């Protein structure tokens, strides 16, 4: 019997860090790895649909801003997290560690460096995050989604391995089944985003859709929202005679991908790559407060590739209605986006990861 290689994957923070890590964990398990997923309390809420994974919780914190007391307090917490991580790794003894980005990766990866355990960091945005940048000198390699990634010093360029976007494998199966749009008699708009997006989208978008209906544009809305927004949205859409369906963050997104011909979404790299691979045209609305403005960089990249449209949040009220009207009047706008998307695929990402991983594990260091 072949002995399983022990791998540890650190996820935390937002869904954009958590979901790729869990999809990677499932693939490694299928390739005979013994996988543990380590997360923090903040990210644990995202893991409901990954209950079959071996999950451990370790505390993590960013460096707090404000006065010197808060900064010192956060540094003490980080130090304690590193110490706990050292003991955790001494017990688990993994052969390889993946840091999926975000501050939750930091303690475990630093502990790995102290113990001489190889670790890899993953960056799926177009500018390297602060945590990954601080870990780069100690990392064995950095797996990146895009060769256009900014922020890596030249002296670390030999650590870069472009693998593509780690996304749900079901997306690739969906894209095979998706026959694309043949005729658009009604725009079916899928609205996606995390809790912050759900709040602002629920406040701004319904009134714009109301204007569309009044101008004779036929719509159906599928809106991801928070539980406390459901009733308010229902009242508004019913009163406005707009067809709609609300759903929450635990529902299977692919079910909704099959219903929509246009999406409105925040600009996290994972969601943009999933929509592109699924061949669904989308309007990207970057989160204005995203670290290093990385969501705007992501959105600009996809717009330049002609995979999507870009509207900044501050311009939604003035630009979204016109774009929806233009699409409604000229369906070829969406057809052209889909044709461009079909030239892109991340279907080889897991093959790329496994090939690179074998080399790294077998390297003598």
N, C-alpha and C positions, 0 to 999 in steps of 0.2 A: 504494500500500500504506500502510495506516494505521500510523504509528509506535507501537510499544508503550510504555506507561507503565511506568517502572521502579519496582517496589515492593520494600521490604525488610521482612521480618517477623522479629522477634526472639522466640525461644522459649527457655525454659530452666527448670531446676528440676524440677518434678513434671510428670507426665502431664497434669494439669489445665491447665497452661500450654502444653505442647507440642502436644497433639492439636488444640485449637481453632486454634492458629496454622497447623498443617499443613493442616487442613480448609479454612481461609481461603485458604491459598496455592493449593490445587487449584482453588478456585472462581475466584480472580483470574486464574489461568492460562487457565481456560476463557473468561474475559472479556477475553482478549487483553492481559493484563499480563505484563511480564517480571519474574518474581518470584525473589528470593533469600531463603532462610531462614537466619538466623544463630542458632547455638545455642552452648552450652558443652559441655565434655566430660561433665559430669554428666548432661545431658539427651540426649546423642547416642544412648544405648542405646535410647531410645524410638522412634527414627526408622527402624527396620528396615523397616517396611512403607510407608515414604514414600521409597523409593530413587529415584524418578523426579524428585524435587525437586532444585533447585540448592541445596546445603547447604554453609555455611561454618562453621568453628568459631573462636570468639574466647573468650579466657579471661574469667571473671567470678568474683566472690566476694562474700559478704555481709560486713558489718562484724562482725568476730569479737568475741565477748565474752570476758571474762576480764581479765587485767592490761593495763596501758597499752601494753606491747610488742605484744601481739596486735592491739590496736585500731590502733596506728600502722602495723603491718605490713599489715593489711588495707586501710587507707587508701592506702598506697603501691601496693598491687596494683590497687586501684580506679582510681587516677590513671593507672597504666600501661595499664590496660584502656581508659580513655577516650582516651588518646593513640593507641593502636593503632586504636581505633574511628574516630577522626578520619581517619587515613590510609586506612582501609578505605573510608570514605564518599567521600573525595576520589577514589579510584579507581573506585568503583562508580557514584557520582552518582545515587542514587535520587531520584525525585520525591516519594515519600511513604514514611514508615516507620510500622510498627505495633509497639508494645511490648505483648506479651501478658501482662505481669505477672511478678512475681518479680524477684529481683536481677539476673538475666541481662539484663534489658531496660535496666538503668540506664546502663551505659557508652555504648551505642549511642545512646540517646535524648539523653543529655547532649551527646554529640558532635554529634548532629543540631542541637541547640539552638545550639551554638557556630557551626556552619556555616550556620545559617539555613534548615535543611531542615525542612519540616513533619512533625510526628509525632503519631500518635494512640495513646492507651493504651486497653487493653481490660480491663474488670473484670467477672468473672462471678460473684463472690461477693456477699454481702449487706452486707459491710463492706469498704471500700477497703483494699487491702494497703499495707504501708509503702512499697514501691518506687513504686507508682503514686501514692501521696499525695505523695511527694517530687518526682515528675515533673510533677504536675498544674499547677503554676504555669507551666511551659514548654510543655506540650502544647497542640496546636491544639484537640483535642477529646478527650473520654473517651467511648468506647462502653461502655454498661453493659447487663447482662442484665436488671436489675430496676430499676424506678423507686423501689423501696423501699430502694435502696442507702444505707447509712449512712457517715458520715465525710467527706463532701465539704463544705468550707466554702461558705457561701452566695455568697461573691464569685465562686466558680467554677461556679455553677449553670448559667450560659449555655454552658458547655462540654459539658454532658451531652447525649448522644444515646442514647436507649433503642433497642436493636436486637434484643434477645432473646439466646438462647444459641447460640453458634456450635458446632454439633455435626455429627457425621457425617451427610451427606445420606442415606445408606442407611437411617438410622433412620426418616426420613419415608416412604420406600418400604415399610419393614417395617410401619409403623403402618397403611398402607393395606391390606396383606395380612392383618394380624393381626385375626382374627375375634373375639378375646376369649375368655374362659373360658365354656364352656357348662355344664360339669359337672365337679366336682372329686371324683374318687374317691381321688386320691393327691396329696399336696402335693409339688410338684417345685420344690425350693428351689435357687436360683442364688446362690452366695456369691462376692462380688466385693471387690476392694480392692487397694491397692498392697502393697509388700513388708512394711510394718509390719502392715497389716491381715491379710495372709496368715498371718503368724506367730501373732498373737493369736487369730485366728479358728480356726486349726488346733488351738490349745491348748484353747480354751473350747467351741466349738460341737459337736464330735463327741459329747461326753458328754451334752449337752442333747438331741441327736438320739437318743441311746441311750435316754434317759428317755422320749422320745416313742414310740419303737418299743415299749417295754415297756408303755406305756399304750394300745397298739392303734392308734396313729396311723400311717398308711401314708405313707412318705416315699421320695423319691428325691433324692439330693444331687448337684449339679454344683458342684464346688469349685475355684476358681482358687487355685493354690498355687505355692510355690517348688519347684524341682526336688528339693531335699533333703528335702521334706516328703511326697513322693508315696508312698514305700514305707511310712512310718509310718501315713499315713492309710489306705492300702490294707489293711494288717494290721488296723487298728482296725475299719474298716467291714465287712470280710469276717467278722471274728470276731463282730461285732454283728449280722450279717445285715441290713445296711442297703445298699440299692441306691445306687451312687455312680458318679461319673465325675469324674476330675480333669483340669484343663487348665492351660496356662500363659498368660503375659501376652501372648504373640505370637499366640495363636489369635484367630480372628474371633469377637468377642463376640455378634454378631447371630445366629450359629448357635445360641448358647446361649439367647439371648432367646426363640427360637422353641420351646425345650424347657421353659421354666420358667413357673410360675404365681405365683411369689413370689420375691423377691430379698432378700438381706441384704448391705448395702454400707456402706462409709465414706460420708462426706457431702460429698465434693468436688462442686462445682456442676455440672461437666460430666457426671458419672455420674448425678446425681439428675435432671438435665434429660433425659438420654438415656432413662432408665427411664420417666420421666413421658411423654415423647413416644411411647415404644414401648407405652404403656398396660400396664406391668407393675407391679403393686403391690410395694412394697418396705418393708423395715425398715431405717431409717437409724441407723447406729452411728457418731457423730462421733469423729474422732481427738481424744483429750483434749489433745494437745500442739499442735494446729493453731494457727498464728499468729493472734493476736487472737481466738482461739476461733471462727474463722469457720465451721468445720464445724458447730458447734452452732447457730449462727445460721441456716445453710442448712437444717439439719434441722428446726428449729422452724418456719421459713417453710413448708416443704413439708407439715409435719404440720398447721399451721393451715389450709392450703388443702385439707386432707383428701385429699392425693395419696399419703400414706404414713403409716407408723408411726415412732415415735422411741423408741429405747432407748439410754441412755448405756452406755458400755462397763462401767462399774462395776456396772451393774444387770443385765447379761446373764444371769448365773447365776440371778437371782431372778425375772426378768420374761419372758425369752424363751419358756420352756416354756409358761407360762400363755397368752401371746399365740398361739403356734402351736396350742395346744389349742382356744382360742376360735375361731380361724379354721377349724380342722378341724371343729368342732361346728356352725359357722354360716358356710357359704360366702358368704352375702350380704355379709359384711364385705368380702371381696375384690371382689365385684361392685360395691359402692358406691364403693370406691376407684377402680376402672376407669372408672366413669361420670364421676366428678369429673375424672380425668385427661383424658378425652376432650374436656373443655371447654377444654383448654389446648393450645397448639401453638406451636412456634418455627419453623414452616415458612417464614415470610417473612423469616427472619433474613438470608439472603444478598441478597435484594432490598433490604432496609433498608440493609445495609452498602454495596452498590454505589451506591444513590441518594445516601447521605450522602457517600460518597467522591468522587463526581463533583463535588458542590458544593464540597467542601474543596479539591480539586486546582485547580478553576477560580477559586477565590477569589483576588483580588489581595491580597497581604499585605505 
